[in-house]
Amino acid sequence: MEILRLLDVESRVSVTELSSRFSISPVTIRKDLEMLERRRLLRRVRGGAVRTECSDEGAFELRLLHRAEVKRAIAREAVRLVRDGDAIALDCSTTCYYLAEQLRDRQGLVVVTNGLRAAELLGSSATVVLTGGTLRPSSWSLVGDDTDFPVRGGPLGLGFFGVRSVSPAHGLLELSNEEGAAKRRLGAACRDVYALFDSSKVSRFAMYPFVPVDRISGLITDAGFPDGAVAAWRAADVTVHRVTAVPQD
């Protein structure tokens, strides 16, 4: 699990670094990497391994564990924006799953989502509308250009989205074209859009913008988000909220 978590953050791991990190032999590390490759959770390369986008097995659960307290702190900040009776959008990200946990006490919510785990969590406390699309097991989401849902009586109020990366020039971005397409359609239905992400996302590579800068109402991230990045986003007239993670009982 730790090897897969490192791959999710760094995209590549080396046998030498892993051997030193875990204080075990390179032979043992190679055997672990071979086992993970057989399960299609990574791809072996010379000297180590790289992440594979086909790594479906347990991927969502692994991402839930990564920086969980930070994501919960971001969710606690985001839930302050939601009032009883609101109509909102949630995407399939793990941070939005933690936001869904916080939303169970809200009354009369209408939640449109492409995230199956968030839908399951909120099904007994809110009116949940699932988008259409193709099932993507790695994120327990419905994705693709055919993602669609009816919006009657005006746009949704708030939309909350996880990201692969953020850019003050290009907005919110995803690595997968299918994931980006689903989020683009969902974001277009929202009056106000908020990005929820931990600060490790600031330097990640991503290709597909799904919400442009001029449609972003705010970023909610953690204290590790650099001051320079905060200044660049504020110059683009986007509010940045930085939270501090405090372990909860």
ABEGO torsion letter per residue (X at the ends): XAAAAAAAAAGBBBAAAAAAAAGBBAAAAAAAAAAAAAAGABBBBBGEBBBBAABABGAAAAAAABGAAAAAAAAAAAAAABBBGBBBBBBABAAAAAAAAAAAABBGBBBBBABAAAAAAAAAABBBBBBBEBBBAAAGBBBEAABBBBBBGEBBBBBBBBBABBBAAAEBBBABAAAAAAAAAAAAABABBBBBBBAAAAABBBABBABBAAABABBBBBAABBAAAAAAAAAAGBBBBBBBBBBBX
